[in-house]
Amino acid sequence: MKTILTGIRSNSVLTLGNYLGALLPMVRLANKHSGEAHVNIFVPDLHSIISEVDGDLQENTLRTLKYWLAAGLEVNDNVHIYRQSYVSAHSELCWILNCIATMGEMGRMTQYKEKSEGKASCNVGIFDYPVLMAADILLYSAEYVPLGEDQFQHIELARNLAIRFNHKFDSEVFVVPAKTAEQVKFMGVSDGIRIRDLLNPEKKMSKSTAAENSKIMLDDEPEKAAKKIMSATTDSLGKVKFDMFNQPGISNLLQIEALVNDVPLEEIITRWAGETRYGELKRKVAESVSRELTEFQARLSEISDEQVYALLEVGEKYANHVANAKLLEVQKAFGLR
Ligand code: TYM
């Protein structure tokens, strides 16, 4: 059986960008494929500690796991939920992969450059976390890794490390994850997903942006979220058109509308083609987002801690079993066992 895998950090409440770029697409794929594939969903808590955590990490982790269920994930025997730090093989494989990764390729990682820019010093975790991410993926032989566009470079790194390792030992120890173009196709979208900052649509929506109205958080009151959409930056061209380069604000709204309603982007573009009143589009998107948030938050409030812990107990047993078996193959190849 193939494996589909993804993780979302739990440093704080998540944004609509996380929700539409990773959570919802993964839930839709999981519900579609879990009869014929393993679906691994985990909280990369070791990734969380490379930067500040808002509040208590364990509480955040629990909340993030509840998000998956509230987003509609149907759990069955093929769907596995776990926490990264409860499966020690992740850290061990990371170390081993560090010994085949190069300083040059790691230094080219955009996220590292962005996160370290202008700082006198930064922790090694920020430099190295894409290798840990490769370990997260390769331990489970995951072929498909639904992610937002900002993480694509890390998929390429995981592919390169898998290919390099297999070549070095003339082996097929690692399944090489699909290329990003195939990942996008698998997700059923025409391009990588990047939800934009509402006020400054050249940038991605991010929880670390200070301006409140630039981002929608998953715990925002639905009416407040609607107001943020209504005050989103657009342009003065006066024509609804999908053009991320010249009209990023309008294109972002079209993208959000498509993802929230699970309708192909092309269909939404056609539906709105020729519209000149941006207010109409904003009203529709605001309504879609506030409806989605209302339903999501209602489901979230019904999920108990016990429900999540029960899933973790089974999921972490499974994850340790699979990950330790793969780690042993790697250790043997390197002569450690
Ligand atoms: P993280 O926690 O920063 O982000 C989680 C997911 O949300 C997506 N995302 C977005 N998508 C669209 N538009 C946005 N504005 C937006 N903001 C965030 C991200 O692309 C991501 O899919 N290193 C990873 C976590 C991780 C992981 C893994 C993921 C660790 N190991 C193994 C998959 C497989 C991260 O920091 O994502």
Boltz pocket constraint, residues with backbone or C-beta under 6 A from the ligand:
constraints:
  - pocket:
      binder: B
      contacts: [[A, 5], [A, 6], [A, 7], [A, 8], [A, 9], [A, 10], [A, 17], [A, 18], [A, 19], [A, 20], [A, 21], [A, 22], [A, 23], [A, 44], [A, 47], [A, 132], [A, 133], [A, 136], [A, 137], [A, 145], [A, 146], [A, 147], [A, 148], [A, 149], [A, 150], [A, 151], [A, 193], [A, 194], [A, 195], [A, 196], [A, 204], [A, 205], [A, 206]]
      max_distance: 6.0
